[in-house]
Amino acid sequence: MTQVVVAQQGKTKKIFHLAVKTVRFNGDGASGEAYLFKPSVEVGFGLQFPINKHWSFNPEINLAQRGHHGKASFTDSTYSERTITLNYLDFNPNFEFTLGNASEFSSNVSVWGGPYLGVGLWDKTLVENRIANPAKPGSYKTVTNTSESFSSDFRRLDAGLKFGIGIVSKRFVSVGVTYQTGFLNITEPPVKTYNQSIGFYLRVFFDDMF
């Protein structure tokens, strides 16, 4: 039995990764705006290469949404509300540490993380302006505009740090909280804008039967 357990622990496994987050900009890109909740989804796959019973190397590729949802109020009745959705392909060479007596039959706390490099694929910016209606004094109208962000305002490359902490059960499924912060300015100087996100993740580990 001991030999079987050791063999299982040393196996390379496939990883399915799913995260639900709220995203925002940090820095000048959100200057003057009240932050509003912007949900996002991240999904991807990876491999788990065990180093020993506590450490593993888990490279992943994820399709990840980032961006910002903010509102700048000019008066009690006029405002500009901006929703930016940026879609990236992320490369994540993560390391994971499992605390306690890790085995195929236990539930343990795990901490994982590492750098990431994101390449922008497609995007959308939606701006909603509520302004005074010059044709009808005392009333207001809403003007909506859409545009592509990567071609005008934002760079396609993003890089930073991503990590998570959660519970891994029987080395099969893991749930927890994840945080991601960008170190690479995604706008042109002197403006400085960085991606940021926090949320919940689910990771499922498959052996050779998958």
C-alpha positions as CSV (number, residue, x, y, z in Angstrom):
1,M,0.0,0.0,0.0
2,T,2.8,2.4,0.8
3,Q,4.4,1.8,-2.6
4,V,1.1,2.6,-4.3
5,V,0.6,5.9,-2.4
6,V,4.2,7.0,-3.2
7,A,3.7,6.3,-6.8
8,Q,0.4,8.2,-6.9
9,Q,2.1,11.2,-5.2
10,G,4.9,11.3,-7.8
11,K,2.6,11.2,-10.8
12,T,2.4,14.1,-13.3
13,K,-1.2,15.3,-13.4
14,K,-3.2,17.6,-15.7
15,I,-4.9,20.7,-14.2
16,F,-8.2,22.3,-15.1
17,H,-8.3,25.8,-13.7
18,L,-11.4,28.0,-13.3
19,A,-11.7,31.4,-11.5
20,V,-14.4,34.0,-11.0
21,K,-13.0,37.4,-10.1
22,T,-13.6,41.1,-9.9
23,V,-11.1,43.2,-11.8
24,R,-10.0,46.8,-11.8
25,F,-7.2,49.3,-12.8
26,N,-4.7,50.5,-10.3
27,G,-2.9,53.8,-10.9
28,D,-3.6,56.8,-13.1
29,G,-5.9,54.8,-15.4
30,A,-8.6,54.9,-12.7
31,S,-7.9,58.5,-11.5
32,G,-11.1,60.4,-10.6
33,E,-13.4,57.4,-11.1
34,A,-15.4,55.6,-8.4
35,Y,-14.6,51.9,-8.7
36,L,-17.6,49.7,-9.7
37,F,-17.8,45.9,-9.5
38,K,-16.7,44.2,-12.7
39,P,-17.0,40.4,-12.8
40,S,-14.6,38.4,-14.9
41,V,-13.9,34.7,-15.8
42,E,-10.6,32.9,-16.1
43,V,-10.3,29.4,-17.5
44,G,-7.3,27.3,-18.5
45,F,-5.2,24.1,-18.3
46,G,-1.8,23.1,-16.9
47,L,0.4,20.3,-15.7
48,Q,1.5,19.4,-12.2
49,F,5.0,18.1,-11.9
50,P,5.7,16.9,-8.3
51,I,9.1,17.8,-6.9
52,N,8.5,16.1,-3.5
53,K,5.5,15.4,-1.3
54,H,5.1,19.1,-0.5
55,W,6.3,21.0,-3.6
56,S,5.2,20.9,-7.2
57,F,5.8,22.9,-10.4
58,N,2.5,23.8,-12.1
59,P,2.8,25.6,-15.4
60,E,-0.6,26.8,-16.8
61,I,-2.0,28.6,-19.8
62,N,-5.2,30.6,-19.0
63,L,-7.7,32.7,-21.0
64,A,-8.3,35.6,-18.6
65,Q,-10.5,38.6,-18.6
66,R,-9.2,41.9,-17.0
67,G,-10.2,45.5,-17.3
68,H,-12.1,48.1,-15.3
69,H,-15.6,49.4,-14.5
70,G,-15.6,53.0,-13.2
71,K,-17.8,56.0,-12.9
72,A,-16.9,59.7,-12.8
73,S,-19.7,62.0,-11.6
74,F,-19.7,65.7,-12.8
75,T,-22.9,66.8,-11.1
76,D,-25.8,65.1,-9.3
77,S,-27.3,64.3,-12.7
78,T,-24.4,64.0,-15.2
79,Y,-21.7,61.4,-15.2
80,S,-19.4,59.2,-17.4
81,E,-19.4,55.5,-16.8
82,R,-16.7,53.4,-18.4
83,T,-16.5,49.6,-18.8
84,I,-13.3,48.1,-20.3
85,T,-12.9,44.4,-21.0
86,L,-9.5,43.1,-21.9
87,N,-9.0,39.5,-22.8
88,Y,-5.5,38.0,-22.3
89,L,-3.8,34.7,-22.9
90,D,-1.7,34.2,-19.7
91,F,1.4,32.0,-19.2
92,N,1.8,31.1,-15.5
93,P,4.8,29.1,-14.3
94,N,3.4,28.5,-10.8
95,F,5.0,26.7,-7.8
96,E,2.7,25.1,-5.2
97,F,3.4,24.2,-1.6
98,T,1.1,21.9,0.3
99,L,1.2,22.2,4.1
100,G,0.9,19.3,6.6
101,N,1.0,15.6,6.0
102,A,0.1,15.6,2.3
103,S,-1.3,12.4,0.9
104,E,-3.9,11.0,-1.5
105,F,-6.3,10.6,1.5
106,S,-6.0,14.0,3.2
107,S,-7.2,17.5,2.9
108,N,-4.5,20.2,3.2
109,V,-3.9,23.9,2.9
110,S,-2.0,24.8,-0.3
111,V,-0.3,28.0,-1.4
112,W,0.7,28.5,-5.0
113,G,1.9,31.4,-7.1
114,G,4.5,32.8,-9.5
115,P,5.0,35.4,-12.2
116,Y,2.6,35.7,-15.2
117,L,3.0,37.0,-18.7
118,G,-0.2,38.1,-20.5
119,V,-0.7,38.7,-24.3
120,G,-3.8,40.8,-25.2
121,L,-6.1,39.0,-27.7
122,W,-9.2,41.1,-28.0
123,D,-11.0,43.9,-26.1
124,K,-13.9,46.3,-25.9
125,T,-14.5,49.6,-24.3
126,L,-18.0,50.9,-23.6
127,V,-18.5,54.5,-22.4
128,E,-21.9,55.8,-21.3
129,N,-22.2,59.6,-20.9
130,R,-25.2,61.2,-19.3
131,I,-25.3,64.9,-20.3
132,A,-27.6,67.8,-20.3
133,N,-30.0,67.8,-23.3
134,P,-29.5,71.1,-25.2
135,A,-32.7,70.6,-27.1
136,K,-34.8,70.3,-24.0
137,P,-33.5,72.4,-21.0
138,G,-33.9,70.7,-17.6
139,S,-33.7,67.2,-19.2
140,Y,-30.8,64.8,-19.8
141,K,-29.8,62.3,-22.5
142,T,-27.4,59.3,-22.5
143,V,-24.8,58.9,-25.2
144,T,-23.1,55.5,-25.6
145,N,-19.9,54.9,-27.5
146,T,-17.9,51.7,-28.1
147,S,-14.3,51.3,-29.2
148,E,-11.3,48.9,-29.3
149,S,-8.9,49.6,-26.5
150,F,-5.7,47.7,-27.6
151,S,-5.5,49.7,-30.8
152,S,-5.7,53.0,-29.1
153,D,-5.3,53.2,-25.3
154,F,-3.7,50.0,-23.9
155,R,-0.7,47.9,-24.7
156,R,-1.2,44.2,-25.3
157,L,1.6,43.0,-23.0
158,D,0.9,42.6,-19.3
159,A,3.1,41.0,-16.6
160,G,3.0,40.6,-12.9
161,L,2.5,38.3,-10.0
162,K,-0.4,35.8,-9.3
163,F,-1.0,33.6,-6.3
164,G,-3.6,31.8,-4.4
165,I,-4.3,30.0,-1.1
166,G,-6.9,27.4,-0.5
167,I,-7.8,23.8,0.4
168,V,-6.8,20.8,-1.7
169,S,-8.7,17.7,-1.0
170,K,-7.2,14.2,-1.6
171,R,-4.9,15.8,-4.3
172,F,-7.9,15.9,-6.6
173,V,-9.7,19.2,-6.2
174,S,-8.7,22.6,-4.8
175,V,-10.7,25.7,-4.0
176,G,-9.6,29.0,-2.6
177,V,-8.9,32.7,-3.0
178,T,-6.6,34.1,-5.7
179,Y,-5.1,37.6,-6.2
180,Q,-3.3,39.0,-9.2
181,T,-1.4,42.3,-9.6
182,G,0.3,43.7,-12.7
183,F,3.8,45.2,-12.6
184,L,3.9,46.2,-16.2
185,N,2.4,49.6,-17.2
186,I,-0.2,48.9,-19.9
187,T,-0.5,52.6,-21.0
188,E,1.9,55.1,-22.5
189,P,4.0,57.2,-20.1
190,P,3.6,59.4,-18.2
191,V,0.2,57.7,-17.5
192,K,0.6,54.6,-15.3
193,T,-2.1,51.9,-15.3
194,Y,-1.8,48.4,-13.8
195,N,-4.2,45.4,-13.9
196,Q,-5.5,44.0,-10.6
197,S,-7.9,41.3,-9.7
198,I,-9.2,39.2,-6.7
199,G,-11.6,36.3,-6.7
200,F,-12.2,32.6,-6.1
201,Y,-10.7,29.6,-7.9
202,L,-11.4,25.9,-8.6
203,R,-8.7,23.6,-9.7
204,V,-9.2,19.9,-10.6
205,F,-6.3,17.5,-11.0
206,F,-6.5,14.6,-13.4
207,D,-4.3,11.6,-13.8
208,D,-3.6,9.6,-17.0
209,M,-7.2,8.5,-17.2
210,F,-8.2,12.0,-18.3
